[in-house]
Amino acid sequence: MALDNTRVMVIAVVGDLVQDWDLDAPLTGATRMVADLAFESIDIIQLTVALEERIGRRKLGFDQLLMTDGRYVDDLTIDQIATFLDSRL
């Protein structure tokens, strides 16, 4: 899958999750999950499950995206998620 297509897919999945959140700005590749959307850990889990369902594959290794040096990352952008997924597909 091309990165642009992956980004569009991630934006669509995130958009589905936040459709009732009354957001002020459109979702873009630079949108941050925590800082911009106020995602909490449960939201990140729901996002990873929704992405796996949309792609039709499980065990994509999201732990590698969500953790660095044994610690959870503070935030992720849509582009970071799309780039990660693109490398797995």
Biopython code that builds the backbone (N, CA, C, O; Angstrom):
import numpy as np
from Bio.PDB.StructureBuilder import StructureBuilder

atoms = [
    (1, "MET", "N", (0.860, -1.177, 0.000)),
    (1, "MET", "CA", (0.000, 0.000, 0.000)),
    (1, "MET", "C", (0.907, 1.241, 0.000)),
    (1, "MET", "O", (1.866, 1.307, 0.769)),
    (2, "ALA", "N", (0.614, 2.189, -0.831)),
    (2, "ALA", "CA", (1.406, 3.420, -0.884)),
    (2, "ALA", "C", (1.149, 4.268, 0.350)),
    (2, "ALA", "O", (0.056, 4.252, 0.916)),
    (3, "LEU", "N", (2.176, 5.012, 0.760)),
    (3, "LEU", "CA", (2.070, 5.808, 1.981)),
    (3, "LEU", "C", (0.879, 6.757, 1.952)),
    (3, "LEU", "O", (0.180, 6.897, 2.956)),
    (4, "ASP", "N", (0.636, 7.411, 0.821)),
    (4, "ASP", "CA", (-0.510, 8.330, 0.746)),
    (4, "ASP", "C", (-1.827, 7.593, 0.997)),
    (4, "ASP", "O", (-2.708, 8.107, 1.685)),
    (5, "ASN", "N", (-1.956, 6.403, 0.443)),
    (5, "ASN", "CA", (-3.175, 5.604, 0.661)),
    (5, "ASN", "C", (-3.284, 5.166, 2.114)),
    (5, "ASN", "O", (-4.372, 5.146, 2.690)),
    (6, "THR", "N", (-2.145, 4.816, 2.699)),
    (6, "THR", "CA", (-2.144, 4.411, 4.102)),
    (6, "THR", "C", (-2.547, 5.585, 4.984)),
    (6, "THR", "O", (-3.323, 5.415, 5.924)),
    (7, "ARG", "N", (-2.022, 6.787, 4.688)),
    (7, "ARG", "CA", (-2.376, 7.980, 5.458)),
    (7, "ARG", "C", (-3.881, 8.240, 5.363)),
    (7, "ARG", "O", (-4.519, 8.526, 6.377)),
    (8, "VAL", "N", (-4.445, 8.147, 4.185)),
    (8, "VAL", "CA", (-5.885, 8.363, 3.994)),
    (8, "VAL", "C", (-6.683, 7.350, 4.816)),
    (8, "VAL", "O", (-7.690, 7.698, 5.433)),
    (9, "MET", "N", (-6.228, 6.094, 4.823)),
    (9, "MET", "CA", (-6.904, 5.056, 5.589)),
    (9, "MET", "C", (-6.823, 5.341, 7.091)),
    (9, "MET", "O", (-7.818, 5.193, 7.802)),
    (10, "VAL", "N", (-5.638, 5.751, 7.582)),
    (10, "VAL", "CA", (-5.486, 6.064, 9.010)),
    (10, "VAL", "C", (-6.370, 7.255, 9.379)),
    (10, "VAL", "O", (-7.024, 7.234, 10.421)),
    (11, "ILE", "N", (-6.399, 8.281, 8.548)),
    (11, "ILE", "CA", (-7.251, 9.442, 8.809)),
    (11, "ILE", "C", (-8.719, 9.022, 8.872)),
    (11, "ILE", "O", (-9.471, 9.512, 9.714)),
    (12, "ALA", "N", (-9.125, 8.118, 7.985)),
    (12, "ALA", "CA", (-10.519, 7.651, 7.986)),
    (12, "ALA", "C", (-10.837, 6.890, 9.265)),
    (12, "ALA", "O", (-11.903, 7.082, 9.849)),
    (13, "VAL", "N", (-9.927, 6.032, 9.705)),
    (13, "VAL", "CA", (-10.158, 5.245, 10.922)),
    (13, "VAL", "C", (-10.191, 6.168, 12.143)),
    (13, "VAL", "O", (-11.071, 6.041, 12.994)),
    (14, "VAL", "N", (-9.240, 7.089, 12.229)),
    (14, "VAL", "CA", (-9.238, 8.045, 13.346)),
    (14, "VAL", "C", (-10.516, 8.885, 13.300)),
    (14, "VAL", "O", (-11.141, 9.133, 14.331)),
    (15, "GLY", "N", (-10.895, 9.316, 12.106)),
    (15, "GLY", "CA", (-12.120, 10.099, 11.952)),
    (15, "GLY", "C", (-13.349, 9.368, 12.449)),
    (15, "GLY", "O", (-14.226, 9.966, 13.073)),
    (16, "ASP", "N", (-13.413, 8.061, 12.172)),
    (16, "ASP", "CA", (-14.528, 7.258, 12.679)),
    (16, "ASP", "C", (-14.544, 7.240, 14.206)),
    (16, "ASP", "O", (-15.605, 7.326, 14.825)),
    (17, "LEU", "N", (-13.351, 7.128, 14.810)),
    (17, "LEU", "CA", (-13.271, 7.053, 16.270)),
    (17, "LEU", "C", (-13.649, 8.365, 16.951)),
    (17, "LEU", "O", (-14.183, 8.362, 18.060)),
    (18, "VAL", "N", (-13.370, 9.486, 16.284)),
    (18, "VAL", "CA", (-13.588, 10.795, 16.919)),
    (18, "VAL", "C", (-14.763, 11.561, 16.317)),
    (18, "VAL", "O", (-14.899, 12.762, 16.551)),
    (19, "GLN", "N", (-15.597, 10.895, 15.561)),
    (19, "GLN", "CA", (-16.666, 11.586, 14.846)),
    (19, "GLN", "C", (-17.609, 12.374, 15.750)),
    (19, "GLN", "O", (-18.202, 13.358, 15.307)),
    (20, "ASP", "N", (-17.755, 11.973, 16.977)),
    (20, "ASP", "CA", (-18.658, 12.668, 17.904)),
    (20, "ASP", "C", (-17.926, 13.582, 18.876)),
    (20, "ASP", "O", (-18.518, 14.029, 19.859)),
    (21, "TRP", "N", (-16.653, 13.870, 18.623)),
    (21, "TRP", "CA", (-15.833, 14.615, 19.578)),
    (21, "TRP", "C", (-15.841, 16.116, 19.351)),
    (21, "TRP", "O", (-15.205, 16.844, 20.113)),
    (22, "ASP", "N", (-16.533, 16.606, 18.338)),
    (22, "ASP", "CA", (-16.630, 18.045, 18.080)),
    (22, "ASP", "C", (-15.257, 18.702, 17.964)),
    (22, "ASP", "O", (-14.926, 19.617, 18.719)),
    (23, "LEU", "N", (-14.468, 18.223, 17.010)),
    (23, "LEU", "CA", (-13.110, 18.734, 16.808)),
    (23, "LEU", "C", (-13.116, 20.090, 16.118)),
    (23, "LEU", "O", (-14.005, 20.394, 15.322)),
    (24, "ASP", "N", (-12.105, 20.903, 16.438)),
    (24, "ASP", "CA", (-11.987, 22.232, 15.846)),
    (24, "ASP", "C", (-11.244, 22.232, 14.514)),
    (24, "ASP", "O", (-11.491, 23.093, 13.669)),
    (25, "ALA", "N", (-10.343, 21.282, 14.319)),
    (25, "ALA", "CA", (-9.495, 21.282, 13.130)),
    (25, "ALA", "C", (-9.642, 19.961, 12.379)),
    (25, "ALA", "O", (-9.962, 18.936, 12.981)),
    (26, "PRO", "N", (-9.410, 19.983, 11.063)),
    (26, "PRO", "CA", (-9.476, 18.736, 10.297)),
    (26, "PRO", "C", (-8.295, 17.829, 10.645)),
    (26, "PRO", "O", (-7.253, 18.296, 11.105)),
    (27, "LEU", "N", (-8.472, 16.548, 10.421)),
    (27, "LEU", "CA", (-7.393, 15.591, 10.641)),
    (27, "LEU", "C", (-6.411, 15.666, 9.474)),
    (27, "LEU", "O", (-6.812, 15.683, 8.311)),
    (28, "THR", "N", (-5.124, 15.710, 9.801)),
    (28, "THR", "CA", (-4.068, 15.721, 8.787)),
    (28, "THR", "C", (-2.973, 14.773, 9.234)),
    (28, "THR", "O", (-3.049, 14.193, 10.316)),
    (29, "GLY", "N", (-1.958, 14.617, 8.406)),
    (29, "GLY", "CA", (-0.822, 13.784, 8.770)),
    (29, "GLY", "C", (-0.114, 14.273, 10.011)),
    (29, "GLY", "O", (0.502, 13.479, 10.721)),
    (30, "ALA", "N", (-0.185, 15.562, 10.289)),
    (30, "ALA", "CA", (0.498, 16.151, 11.447)),
    (30, "ALA", "C", (-0.336, 16.092, 12.723)),
    (30, "ALA", "O", (0.152, 16.463, 13.790)),
    (31, "THR", "N", (-1.581, 15.635, 12.635)),
    (31, "THR", "CA", (-2.433, 15.554, 13.822)),
    (31, "THR", "C", (-1.816, 14.595, 14.828)),
    (31, "THR", "O", (-1.462, 13.463, 14.497)),
    (32, "ARG", "N", (-1.692, 15.075, 16.076)),
    (32, "ARG", "CA", (-1.126, 14.257, 17.161)),
    (32, "ARG", "C", (-2.262, 13.630, 17.969)),
    (32, "ARG", "O", (-3.254, 14.284, 18.294)),
    (33, "MET", "N", (-2.092, 12.372, 18.275)),
    (33, "MET", "CA", (-3.147, 11.629, 18.960)),
    (33, "MET", "C", (-3.425, 12.170, 20.358)),
    (33, "MET", "O", (-4.587, 12.316, 20.737)),
    (34, "VAL", "N", (-2.397, 12.466, 21.123)),
    (34, "VAL", "CA", (-2.585, 12.922, 22.502)),
    (34, "VAL", "C", (-2.746, 14.439, 22.569)),
    (34, "VAL", "O", (-3.724, 14.934, 23.129)),
    (35, "ALA", "N", (-1.805, 15.171, 22.007)),
    (35, "ALA", "CA", (-1.820, 16.632, 22.125)),
    (35, "ALA", "C", (-3.002, 17.272, 21.407)),
    (35, "ALA", "O", (-3.592, 18.227, 21.911)),
    (36, "ASP", "N", (-3.351, 16.750, 20.228)),
    (36, "ASP", "CA", (-4.429, 17.375, 19.450)),
    (36, "ASP", "C", (-5.805, 16.747, 19.689)),
    (36, "ASP", "O", (-6.822, 17.441, 19.682)),
    (37, "LEU", "N", (-5.823, 15.435, 19.897)),
    (37, "LEU", "CA", (-7.106, 14.739, 20.016)),
    (37, "LEU", "C", (-7.418, 14.286, 21.437)),
    (37, "LEU", "O", (-8.509, 13.778, 21.698)),
    (38, "ALA", "N", (-6.478, 14.463, 22.354)),
    (38, "ALA", "CA", (-6.645, 14.069, 23.757)),
    (38, "ALA", "C", (-6.904, 12.569, 23.903)),
    (38, "ALA", "O", (-7.668, 12.140, 24.767)),
    (39, "PHE", "N", (-6.256, 11.784, 23.044)),
    (39, "PHE", "CA", (-6.374, 10.335, 23.166)),
    (39, "PHE", "C", (-5.799, 9.888, 24.502)),
    (39, "PHE", "O", (-4.803, 10.428, 24.985)),
    (40, "GLU", "N", (-6.444, 8.898, 25.079)),
    (40, "GLU", "CA", (-5.946, 8.231, 26.273)),
    (40, "GLU", "C", (-5.539, 6.820, 25.857)),
    (40, "GLU", "O", (-5.742, 6.426, 24.709)),
    (41, "SER", "N", (-4.973, 6.073, 26.775)),
    (41, "SER", "CA", (-4.462, 4.746, 26.420)),
    (41, "SER", "C", (-5.550, 3.851, 25.825)),
    (41, "SER", "O", (-5.274, 3.100, 24.890)),
    (42, "ILE", "N", (-6.753, 3.912, 26.333)),
    (42, "ILE", "CA", (-7.833, 3.085, 25.793)),
    (42, "ILE", "C", (-8.157, 3.489, 24.354)),
    (42, "ILE", "O", (-8.504, 2.635, 23.538)),
    (43, "ASP", "N", (-8.047, 4.772, 24.038)),
    (43, "ASP", "CA", (-8.290, 5.236, 22.669)),
    (43, "ASP", "C", (-7.229, 4.694, 21.718)),
    (43, "ASP", "O", (-7.532, 4.329, 20.582)),
    (44, "ILE", "N", (-5.984, 4.644, 22.189)),
    (44, "ILE", "CA", (-4.899, 4.098, 21.365)),
    (44, "ILE", "C", (-5.147, 2.620, 21.098)),
    (44, "ILE", "O", (-4.940, 2.144, 19.982)),
    (45, "ILE", "N", (-5.588, 1.897, 22.117)),
    (45, "ILE", "CA", (-5.903, 0.475, 21.938)),
    (45, "ILE", "C", (-7.037, 0.306, 20.932)),
    (45, "ILE", "O", (-6.958, -0.541, 20.043)),
    (46, "GLN", "N", (-8.089, 1.108, 21.070)),
    (46, "GLN", "CA", (-9.200, 1.037, 20.118)),
    (46, "GLN", "C", (-8.730, 1.363, 18.703)),
    (46, "GLN", "O", (-9.184, 0.751, 17.736)),
    (47, "LEU", "N", (-7.825, 2.322, 18.586)),
    (47, "LEU", "CA", (-7.296, 2.683, 17.266)),
    (47, "LEU", "C", (-6.522, 1.518, 16.658)),
    (47, "LEU", "O", (-6.714, 1.202, 15.484)),
    (48, "THR", "N", (-5.655, 0.877, 17.429)),
    (48, "THR", "CA", (-4.869, -0.232, 16.873)),
    (48, "THR", "C", (-5.779, -1.383, 16.447)),
    (48, "THR", "O", (-5.553, -2.003, 15.408)),
    (49, "VAL", "N", (-6.804, -1.666, 17.245)),
    (49, "VAL", "CA", (-7.753, -2.728, 16.885)),
    (49, "VAL", "C", (-8.512, -2.352, 15.610)),
    (49, "VAL", "O", (-8.681, -3.182, 14.716)),
    (50, "ALA", "N", (-8.965, -1.107, 15.531)),
    (50, "ALA", "CA", (-9.705, -0.655, 14.344)),
    (50, "ALA", "C", (-8.822, -0.705, 13.097)),
    (50, "ALA", "O", (-9.296, -1.066, 12.019)),
    (51, "LEU", "N", (-7.556, -0.348, 13.233)),
    (51, "LEU", "CA", (-6.642, -0.404, 12.085)),
    (51, "LEU", "C", (-6.405, -1.848, 11.649)),
    (51, "LEU", "O", (-6.400, -2.144, 10.454)),
    (52, "GLU", "N", (-6.209, -2.741, 12.609)),
    (52, "GLU", "CA", (-6.032, -4.160, 12.267)),
    (52, "GLU", "C", (-7.265, -4.700, 11.558)),
    (52, "GLU", "O", (-7.149, -5.460, 10.597)),
    (53, "GLU", "N", (-8.449, -4.309, 12.030)),
    (53, "GLU", "CA", (-9.678, -4.763, 11.385)),
    (53, "GLU", "C", (-9.798, -4.206, 9.972)),
    (53, "GLU", "O", (-10.174, -4.929, 9.049)),
    (54, "ARG", "N", (-9.482, -2.925, 9.799)),
    (54, "ARG", "CA", (-9.576, -2.296, 8.475)),
    (54, "ARG", "C", (-8.616, -2.951, 7.496)),
    (54, "ARG", "O", (-8.950, -3.164, 6.331)),
    (55, "ILE", "N", (-7.410, -3.271, 7.983)),
    (55, "ILE", "CA", (-6.392, -3.878, 7.119)),
    (55, "ILE", "C", (-6.661, -5.366, 6.911)),
    (55, "ILE", "O", (-6.282, -5.936, 5.888)),
    (56, "GLY", "N", (-7.318, -5.987, 7.890)),
    (56, "GLY", "CA", (-7.599, -7.406, 7.786)),
    (56, "GLY", "C", (-6.444, -8.277, 8.243)),
    (56, "GLY", "O", (-6.341, -9.442, 7.858)),
    (57, "ARG", "N", (-5.579, -7.708, 9.066)),
    (57, "ARG", "CA", (-4.437, -8.466, 9.605)),
    (57, "ARG", "C", (-4.266, -8.148, 11.077)),
    (57, "ARG", "O", (-4.493, -7.023, 11.522)),
    (58, "ARG", "N", (-3.863, -9.162, 11.820)),
    (58, "ARG", "CA", (-3.590, -8.985, 13.239)),
    (58, "ARG", "C", (-2.086, -9.040, 13.461)),
    (58, "ARG", "O", (-1.314, -9.394, 12.570)),
    (59, "LYS", "N", (-1.704, -8.684, 14.654)),
    (59, "LYS", "CA", (-0.298, -8.777, 15.072)),
    (59, "LYS", "C", (0.635, -8.037, 14.121)),
    (59, "LYS", "O", (1.583, -8.607, 13.580)),
    (60, "LEU", "N", (0.347, -6.771, 13.934)),
    (60, "LEU", "CA", (1.188, -5.936, 13.070)),
    (60, "LEU", "C", (2.398, -5.364, 13.810)),
    (60, "LEU", "O", (3.201, -4.641, 13.222)),
    (61, "GLY", "N", (2.526, -5.685, 15.085)),
    (61, "GLY", "CA", (3.682, -5.221, 15.847)),
    (61, "GLY", "C", (3.555, -3.808, 16.363)),
    (61, "GLY", "O", (4.545, -3.079, 16.432)),
    (62, "PHE", "N", (2.341, -3.410, 16.728)),
    (62, "PHE", "CA", (2.126, -2.046, 17.219)),
    (62, "PHE", "C", (2.988, -1.725, 18.436)),
    (62, "PHE", "O", (3.292, -0.561, 18.694)),
    (63, "ASP", "N", (3.383, -2.762, 19.188)),
    (63, "ASP", "CA", (4.243, -2.504, 20.342)),
    (63, "ASP", "C", (5.538, -1.819, 19.927)),
    (63, "ASP", "O", (6.082, -1.018, 20.687)),
    (64, "GLN", "N", (6.040, -2.120, 18.732)),
    (64, "GLN", "CA", (7.253, -1.469, 18.232)),
    (64, "GLN", "C", (7.031, 0.012, 17.949)),
    (64, "GLN", "O", (7.959, 0.813, 18.062)),
    (65, "LEU", "N", (5.825, 0.373, 17.589)),
    (65, "LEU", "CA", (5.480, 1.773, 17.353)),
    (65, "LEU", "C", (5.222, 2.507, 18.663)),
    (65, "LEU", "O", (5.610, 3.664, 18.825)),
    (66, "LEU", "N", (4.572, 1.834, 19.580)),
    (66, "LEU", "CA", (4.114, 2.476, 20.810)),
    (66, "LEU", "C", (5.174, 2.535, 21.910)),
    (66, "LEU", "O", (5.018, 3.272, 22.883)),
    (67, "MET", "N", (6.248, 1.763, 21.759)),
    (67, "MET", "CA", (7.274, 1.728, 22.800)),
    (67, "MET", "C", (8.658, 1.992, 22.200)),
    (67, "MET", "O", (8.974, 1.539, 21.099)),
    (68, "THR", "N", (9.468, 2.734, 22.949)),
    (68, "THR", "CA", (10.859, 2.989, 22.594)),
    (68, "THR", "C", (11.696, 2.786, 23.842)),
    (68, "THR", "O", (11.432, 3.379, 24.888)),
    (69, "ASP", "N", (12.703, 1.948, 23.720)),
    (69, "ASP", "CA", (13.585, 1.660, 24.859)),
    (69, "ASP", "C", (12.808, 1.237, 26.099)),
    (69, "ASP", "O", (13.141, 1.643, 27.212)),
    (70, "GLY", "N", (11.777, 0.424, 25.910)),
    (70, "GLY", "CA", (11.007, -0.096, 27.027)),
    (70, "GLY", "C", (10.018, 0.870, 27.655)),
    (70, "GLY", "O", (9.400, 0.557, 28.673)),
    (71, "ARG", "N", (9.865, 2.045, 27.053)),
    (71, "ARG", "CA", (8.924, 3.041, 27.583)),
    (71, "ARG", "C", (7.924, 3.408, 26.496)),
    (71, "ARG", "O", (8.240, 3.418, 25.306)),
    (72, "TYR", "N", (6.709, 3.708, 26.941)),
    (72, "TYR", "CA", (5.694, 4.137, 25.981)),
    (72, "TYR", "C", (6.042, 5.516, 25.433)),
    (72, "TYR", "O", (6.533, 6.378, 26.162)),
    (73, "VAL", "N", (5.784, 5.716, 24.143)),
    (73, "VAL", "CA", (6.013, 7.027, 23.541)),
    (73, "VAL", "C", (4.962, 7.997, 24.078)),
    (73, "VAL", "O", (3.869, 7.589, 24.472)),
    (74, "ASP", "N", (5.304, 9.280, 24.088)),
    (74, "ASP", "CA", (4.389, 10.294, 24.622)),
    (74, "ASP", "C", (3.240, 10.612, 23.672)),
    (74, "ASP", "O", (2.123, 10.886, 24.110)),
    (75, "ASP", "N", (3.518, 10.575, 22.364)),
    (75, "ASP", "CA", (2.518, 10.962, 21.382)),
    (75, "ASP", "C", (2.905, 10.412, 20.021)),
    (75, "ASP", "O", (4.064, 10.063, 19.792)),
    (76, "LEU", "N", (1.951, 10.334, 19.133)),
    (76, "LEU", "CA", (2.177, 9.895, 17.762)),
    (76, "LEU", "C", (1.344, 10.752, 16.827)),
    (76, "LEU", "O", (0.241, 11.178, 17.169)),
    (77, "THR", "N", (1.886, 10.998, 15.645)),
    (77, "THR", "CA", (1.111, 11.692, 14.617)),
    (77, "THR", "C", (0.469, 10.662, 13.693)),
    (77, "THR", "O", (0.860, 9.495, 13.673)),
    (78, "ILE", "N", (-0.499, 11.104, 12.949)),
    (78, "ILE", "CA", (-1.107, 10.239, 11.943)),
    (78, "ILE", "C", (-0.046, 9.788, 10.950)),
    (78, "ILE", "O", (-0.055, 8.629, 10.537)),
    (79, "ASP", "N", (0.871, 10.671, 10.554)),
    (79, "ASP", "CA", (1.930, 10.287, 9.624)),
    (79, "ASP", "C", (2.844, 9.213, 10.207)),
    (79, "ASP", "O", (3.266, 8.310, 9.484)),
    (80, "GLN", "N", (3.156, 9.293, 11.492)),
    (80, "GLN", "CA", (3.993, 8.259, 12.107)),
    (80, "GLN", "C", (3.285, 6.906, 12.077)),
    (80, "GLN", "O", (3.909, 5.880, 11.803)),
    (81, "ILE", "N", (2.006, 6.906, 12.353)),
    (81, "ILE", "CA", (1.233, 5.665, 12.316)),
    (81, "ILE", "C", (1.170, 5.137, 10.891)),
    (81, "ILE", "O", (1.355, 3.941, 10.664)),
    (82, "ALA", "N", (0.910, 6.015, 9.931)),
    (82, "ALA", "CA", (0.815, 5.602, 8.526)),
    (82, "ALA", "C", (2.152, 5.051, 8.024)),
    (82, "ALA", "O", (2.174, 4.041, 7.319)),
    (83, "THR", "N", (3.256, 5.694, 8.373)),
    (83, "THR", "CA", (4.576, 5.229, 7.948)),
    (83, "THR", "C", (4.868, 3.857, 8.543)),
    (83, "THR", "O", (5.383, 2.976, 7.854)),
    (84, "PHE", "N", (4.544, 3.676, 9.814)),
    (84, "PHE", "CA", (4.720, 2.385, 10.476)),
    (84, "PHE", "C", (3.909, 1.312, 9.751)),
    (84, "PHE", "O", (4.440, 0.253, 9.418)),
    (85, "LEU", "N", (2.632, 1.580, 9.508)),
    (85, "LEU", "CA", (1.781, 0.590, 8.839)),
    (85, "LEU", "C", (2.257, 0.306, 7.432)),
    (85, "LEU", "O", (2.255, -0.844, 6.992)),
    (86, "ASP", "N", (2.664, 1.342, 6.722)),
    (86, "ASP", "CA", (3.138, 1.173, 5.354)),
    (86, "ASP", "C", (4.342, 0.237, 5.316)),
    (86, "ASP", "O", (4.498, -0.529, 4.365)),
    (87, "SER", "N", (5.178, 0.287, 6.318)),
    (87, "SER", "CA", (6.352, -0.589, 6.363)),
    (87, "SER", "C", (5.974, -2.039, 6.665)),
    (87, "SER", "O", (6.769, -2.950, 6.429)),
    (88, "ARG", "N", (4.768, -2.255, 7.184)),
    (88, "ARG", "CA", (4.324, -3.599, 7.540)),
    (88, "ARG", "C", (3.464, -4.246, 6.458)),
    (88, "ARG", "O", (3.219, -5.452, 6.501)),
    (89, "LEU", "N", (3.009, -3.466, 5.501)),
    (89, "LEU", "CA", (2.079, -3.993, 4.486)),
    (89, "LEU", "C", (2.764, -4.300, 3.170)),
    (89, "LEU", "O", (2.113, -4.748, 2.226)),
]
sb = StructureBuilder()
sb.init_structure("model")
sb.init_model(0)
sb.init_chain("A")
sb.init_seg("    ")
for serial, (resi, resn, name, xyz) in enumerate(atoms, 1):
    if name == "N":
        sb.init_residue(resn, " ", resi, " ")
    sb.init_atom(name, np.array(xyz, "f"), 0.0, 1.0, " ", f" {name:<3s}", serial, name[0])
structure = sb.get_structure()
